[in-house]
Amino acid sequence: MMRDVVIVEALRTPVGKFRGGLKDVRADHLGAVVLREIIARTGMDANHVDDVVFGCVTQVGEQCGNIARTSLLSAGWSELIPGMTVDRKCGSSEAAIHVAVGEIASGSCEVVVAGGAESMSRVPMGGNRDVHGEPFGWRLRERFALTSQGEAAERLCDLWDLSRADLDDYAIESHLRAARASDAGRFINEIVPVHVSEICEKGVESAVDRLAVDETIRRETSREKLASLKASFRPEGGRVTAGNSSQISDGAAALLLMSADKAKALGLKARARIRAVTTVGSDPVLMLTGPIAATRRVVERGGLSLGDIDLFEVNEAFAPVPLIWMRELGIGRDILNVNGGAIALGHPLGGSGARIMTTLLHELERRDATFGVQSICCAGGLGTATLIERLS
């Protein structure tokens, strides 16, 4: 990179369960919550921001108006600040961070806020499909026997010989880790409480006045409860269920990024630097294997080895994804998703990459650790990855 890009602040909303506490709040209003809090916590003038880049996957209806721009305007920021919304499926807000890194490293911007937002309660997943025709043309379909992400997850189980018990055991541990982290207050500093009654749709009386903790954690999950669930994608012999997959949810997250020199000039503490970023393509039929190659590449680009990394985050789109990742890279679960992942904490599509990086940074600080890597599998056969280095 031409210039060091540093993280000054990283915040997120609590994650709301599907049709739960955040169901009456638009995604751009959730985005505005974290933008306003970034300014409140840093004391920085928002007019220093050169750009806002957000990720959002289902860009239709309430989420179709360039959610980066509508969020910053909803936060009361100047109309002179531009915004851009990107879609790299589940890796969208991680891709937004990558765009921001490029803007700052190249010198075209000094300060960029990158993140994402998604309300899956209000804008259903896949709601932008089939509006004006089949999203995949015949030339693509003739080349690849495209399938659903759920079926792709089942095929990972076939190829890596994963059982239903393997998946359910992983899911139980995700919830246990998230519950321990939440109960111990590990998420307090990264979460911005949402005052739902103040920002919900006008004329709506929300059942929730204020949400300050993740709603998605199931503390009483057990093997027996998970075993009672039907397979979601293969009626006969299927292993992937709603219980061992990521949760449909609502939320937003954002990071304040800037050049190291700008942070120093503004008197702001650089908490970490972005050491390397990457995105890879992978088999569009299996589509969920991208994090394996992406992790290897981002660590190599950062001039490190896998053994140098203190913490890893791999998005738990489906339990087979982190399970095969660990097997292929030889990394133990003791440093992977240590506070739970999307199975327990939810997966608000366009906001997940920034949510994961926020949690990763805060946990590196809590442990006084140095290097963290995150990676996300994306629909269509992609893998995003980022290496961050905490600064003491």
C-alpha positions in Angstrom: 0.0 0.0 0.0 1.2 3.5 -0.8 0.1 5.0 2.6 -0.8 3.4 5.9 -4.6 3.2 6.5 -5.6 3.1 10.1 -8.8 2.3 12.0 -9.7 5.0 14.5 -13.2 3.8 15.5 -15.3 0.7 14.9 -18.9 0.4 16.1 -22.0 -1.6 15.4 -25.7 -1.8 16.4 -26.9 -4.8 18.4 -28.1 -7.4 15.9 -31.8 -7.8 15.9 -33.4 -11.2 15.3 -35.7 -11.6 12.3 -38.9 -9.6 12.9 -37.6 -8.8 16.3 -36.6 -5.6 18.1 -35.4 -3.7 15.0 -38.2 -4.7 12.6 -39.7 -1.2 12.7 -36.4 0.5 11.9 -35.2 1.2 8.3 -31.7 0.0 7.5 -30.5 3.5 6.6 -31.7 4.7 10.0 -29.6 2.0 11.6 -26.7 3.2 9.5 -27.3 6.7 10.8 -27.1 5.5 14.4 -23.5 4.2 14.0 -22.5 7.2 12.0 -23.7 9.7 14.6 -22.0 7.7 17.3 -18.7 7.6 15.5 -18.7 11.4 15.7 -19.8 11.5 19.3 -17.1 9.1 20.5 -14.2 10.6 18.6 -15.2 14.3 18.8 -14.2 14.7 15.2 -16.0 17.1 12.9 -18.0 15.1 10.4 -16.9 17.5 7.7 -13.5 15.9 7.7 -15.1 12.8 6.1 -14.3 12.7 2.4 -16.5 9.7 1.6 -18.9 7.1 3.1 -18.9 3.6 1.5 -21.5 1.1 2.7 -22.3 -2.4 1.7 -25.9 -3.6 1.2 -27.0 -6.8 -0.6 -30.8 -6.5 -1.3 -30.8 -3.0 -2.9 -34.5 -2.7 -3.5 -37.3 -0.7 -1.9 -36.1 1.0 1.3 -32.5 -0.1 0.5 -32.3 1.0 -3.1 -31.5 4.7 -2.7 -27.7 4.4 -2.2 -27.9 3.5 1.5 -24.5 5.1 2.2 -25.8 8.4 1.1 -29.2 8.1 2.7 -27.6 7.0 6.0 -25.2 9.9 6.2 -27.9 12.4 5.4 -30.2 10.8 7.9 -27.4 11.2 10.5 -27.5 15.0 9.9 -24.2 15.1 8.0 -23.4 17.7 5.4 -25.0 17.2 2.0 -21.5 17.9 0.5 -20.3 14.5 1.8 -20.7 11.8 -0.9 -21.7 8.2 -0.4 -21.4 5.0 -2.4 -23.0 1.6 -1.9 -21.4 -1.6 -3.0 -22.6 -5.2 -3.4 -20.3 -8.1 -3.0 -23.0 -10.3 -1.5 -22.2 -11.5 2.0 -18.8 -9.7 1.8 -20.3 -6.3 0.9 -19.3 -4.3 3.9 -15.9 -5.9 4.0 -15.6 -4.9 0.3 -16.7 -1.4 1.4 -13.7 -1.3 3.7 -11.5 -2.5 0.9 -12.8 0.4 -1.3 -12.1 2.9 1.5 -8.6 1.5 1.9 -7.9 2.0 -1.7 -9.2 5.6 -1.6 -7.0 6.5 1.3 -3.9 4.5 0.3 -3.9 6.1 -3.1 -4.3 9.6 -1.7 -7.6 10.4 -3.2 -9.2 10.6 0.3 -7.9 11.2 3.8 -10.9 10.1 5.9 -13.5 7.6 4.9 -16.2 5.8 6.9 -16.9 2.3 5.7 -19.5 -0.1 6.8 -22.9 -1.5 5.9 -26.5 -2.0 6.9 -29.3 -4.4 6.1 -32.8 -4.9 7.4 -33.8 -8.5 6.5 -37.0 -8.1 8.4 -38.1 -5.2 6.2 -36.5 -6.1 2.9 -36.6 -9.8 2.4 -33.5 -11.6 1.2 -33.8 -12.2 -2.5 -36.4 -9.4 -2.8 -34.5 -8.0 -5.8 -34.6 -11.2 -7.8 -37.0 -11.8 -10.6 -38.2 -8.2 -10.8 -37.1 -7.9 -14.4 -36.2 -11.4 -15.3 -33.9 -14.3 -14.3 -30.7 -13.0 -12.7 -28.5 -15.6 -14.3 -28.5 -15.7 -18.1 -28.4 -18.9 -20.2 -24.8 -18.5 -21.1 -23.8 -18.6 -17.4 -26.2 -21.5 -16.7 -24.9 -23.5 -19.6 -21.4 -23.2 -18.2 -22.2 -23.8 -14.5 -24.9 -26.0 -12.8 -25.7 -23.2 -10.4 -27.5 -24.1 -7.2 -28.6 -22.5 -3.9 -26.1 -21.6 -1.2 -27.8 -24.1 1.1 -27.3 -26.9 -1.4 -23.7 -25.8 -1.8 -23.3 -26.2 1.9 -24.7 -29.7 1.7 -22.1 -30.4 -1.0 -19.3 -29.3 1.3 -20.6 -31.9 3.8 -20.4 -34.5 1.0 -16.9 -33.6 0.0 -15.4 -33.2 3.5 -17.5 -36.0 5.1 -19.2 -33.8 7.7 -22.1 -35.3 9.6 -25.3 -33.6 11.0 -23.7 -34.0 14.5 -20.6 -32.2 13.4 -22.6 -29.2 12.2 -24.9 -29.1 15.3 -22.0 -29.4 17.7 -20.3 -26.4 15.9 -23.6 -24.4 16.2 -24.0 -25.1 19.9 -20.5 -23.9 20.6 -21.1 -20.7 18.6 -24.1 -19.9 20.8 -22.2 -20.8 24.0 -19.3 -18.5 23.0 -21.6 -15.7 22.1 -23.6 -16.0 25.3 -20.4 -16.0 27.4 -19.1 -13.0 25.6 -22.3 -11.1 25.9 -22.8 -12.0 29.6 -19.2 -10.9 30.4 -19.8 -7.5 28.7 -17.3 -8.1 25.9 -19.6 -6.5 23.4 -20.5 -3.4 25.4 -17.9 -1.1 24.0 -18.6 -2.0 20.4 -22.4 -1.8 20.5 -24.3 1.4 20.0 -27.8 1.0 21.7 -30.6 1.7 19.3 -33.5 3.9 20.6 -36.1 2.2 18.5 -39.0 4.4 19.5 -37.1 7.5 18.4 -36.2 6.3 14.9 -38.9 3.8 13.9 -41.4 4.5 11.2 -43.6 7.4 12.0 -47.0 6.3 13.3 -45.6 3.0 14.4 -45.7 2.1 18.1 -42.7 -0.3 18.5 -42.9 -3.0 21.1 -39.3 -2.2 21.9 -38.2 1.1 23.2 -34.4 0.5 23.3 -32.2 -2.4 22.1 -28.7 -2.6 23.6 -27.8 -6.3 23.3 -27.8 -8.9 20.5 -31.2 -10.6 20.3 -30.0 -13.6 18.3 -28.1 -15.6 21.0 -29.9 -18.9 22.0 -28.6 -19.7 25.4 -30.6 -22.8 25.8 -29.6 -24.5 22.5 -28.9 -28.2 22.9 -28.2 -31.2 20.7 -31.7 -32.4 21.3 -33.3 -29.1 20.1 -31.1 -28.9 17.1 -31.8 -32.5 16.2 -35.5 -31.8 16.1 -35.1 -29.4 13.2 -35.8 -30.5 9.7 -33.1 -30.2 7.0 -33.6 -27.0 5.1 -32.3 -27.8 1.6 -32.3 -31.6 1.2 -35.5 -33.3 2.4 -33.8 -36.7 2.4 -30.5 -37.0 4.2 -29.9 -33.3 4.6 -27.6 -32.0 7.3 -27.9 -28.2 6.9 -30.7 -26.7 9.0 -31.8 -23.4 10.3 -30.1 -24.2 13.5 -26.6 -24.7 12.1 -26.8 -21.8 9.6 -26.5 -18.1 10.0 -29.5 -16.2 11.2 -31.6 -13.8 9.1 -31.3 -10.6 11.0 -31.1 -6.8 11.1 -28.1 -4.5 11.9 -25.5 -2.0 10.9 -21.8 -1.4 11.5 -19.2 1.2 10.5 -15.5 1.9 10.9 -13.7 5.3 10.8 -10.7 4.9 8.5 -8.0 7.5 7.7 -4.4 7.9 6.7 -2.0 7.6 9.6 -0.8 11.2 9.0 -4.4 12.5 9.2 -5.1 10.7 12.4 -2.0 12.3 13.9 -3.0 15.7 12.6 -6.4 15.4 14.1 -5.1 14.2 17.4 -6.9 10.8 17.1 -5.6 7.5 18.2 -4.9 5.0 15.5 -6.1 1.7 17.0 -5.1 -0.6 14.2 -3.8 -0.5 10.6 -5.1 -2.4 7.6 -2.1 -4.5 6.7 -3.5 -6.4 3.7 -6.8 -7.0 1.8 -7.9 -9.4 -0.9 -10.8 -10.9 -2.7 -10.6 -14.2 -4.6 -12.9 -16.1 -7.0 -13.8 -19.7 -6.3 -16.0 -22.4 -7.8 -19.4 -20.8 -8.3 -21.2 -24.1 -7.8 -19.6 -24.9 -4.5 -19.4 -21.1 -3.9 -18.5 -21.3 -0.2 -14.9 -22.3 -0.3 -13.4 -18.9 -1.1 -12.3 -18.1 2.5 -9.7 -20.9 2.3 -7.7 -19.3 -0.6 -8.5 -15.7 0.6 -7.0 -16.4 4.0 -3.9 -17.8 2.6 -3.5 -14.9 0.2 -4.1 -12.1 2.6 -1.7 -13.5 5.1 1.0 -13.8 2.4 0.3 -10.3 1.2 0.8 -9.1 4.7 4.2 -10.7 4.9 3.2 -13.1 7.6 2.5 -16.8 8.1 -0.7 -18.4 9.4 1.1 -19.1 12.7 1.6 -15.3 13.2 -2.1 -14.6 13.4 -3.6 -14.3 16.9 -7.3 -14.4 16.0 -9.3 -15.4 13.0 -12.9 -14.7 12.1 -14.6 -16.7 9.4 -18.2 -15.9 8.7 -20.5 -18.7 9.8 -22.8 -18.6 6.8 -23.3 -22.3 7.3 -21.4 -24.5 9.8 -19.6 -26.4 7.1 -17.8 -23.2 6.0 -15.6 -22.7 9.1 -15.3 -26.5 9.6 -13.7 -27.1 6.2 -11.7 -23.9 6.6 -10.1 -25.2 9.8 -9.4 -28.6 8.3 -7.8 -27.2 5.2 -5.6 -24.6 7.0 -4.8 -26.6 10.1 -6.1 -23.9 12.4 -7.7 -24.8 15.7 -11.0 -23.5 17.0 -9.4 -21.9 20.0 -8.5 -18.8 17.9 -11.5 -18.9 15.5 -14.7 -17.0 16.1 -13.8 -16.8 19.8 -17.0 -14.8 20.7 -19.3 -16.8 18.4 -20.2 -16.1 14.9 -23.2 -15.5 12.5 -24.9 -18.7 13.7 -25.3 -17.1 17.1 -24.8 -13.4 16.3 -26.8 -13.2 13.1 -25.9 -12.3 9.5 -27.4 -8.9 8.4 -26.0 -9.5 4.9 -24.6 -6.1 3.9 -23.5 -5.2 7.5 -21.7 -8.4 8.4 -18.2 -7.7 7.2 -18.0 -4.4 9.2 -19.6 -6.1 12.2 -17.0 -8.9 12.1 -14.1 -6.4 11.9 -15.5 -4.4 14.7 -15.7 -7.4 17.0 -12.3 -8.6 15.8 -10.6 -5.3 16.7 -12.2 -5.0 20.1 -11.2 -8.6 20.9 -7.6 -8.0 19.8 -7.6 -5.0 22.2 -9.1 -7.0 25.0 -6.5 -9.7 24.7 -3.6 -7.3 24.0 -3.0 -9.3 20.8 -1.6 -8.0 17.5 -2.8 -9.7 14.3 -6.3 -10.6 13.2 -7.7 -12.0 10.0 -11.3 -12.1 8.8 -12.7 -13.9 5.8 -16.2 -14.2 4.3 -17.7 -16.5 1.7 -19.9 -14.8 -0.8 -22.7 -16.0 -3.2 -21.5 -16.7 -6.7 -18.1 -18.1 -5.6 -16.1 -15.3 -3.9 -14.0 -15.0 -0.8 -13.0 -11.7 0.9 -10.3 -11.3 3.5 -8.6 -8.6 5.5 -5.6 -8.6 7.8 -5.4 -6.0 10.5 -2.6 -5.2 12.9 -3.5 -3.7 16.3 -1.3 -0.7 17.2 -0.3 -0.4 20.9 
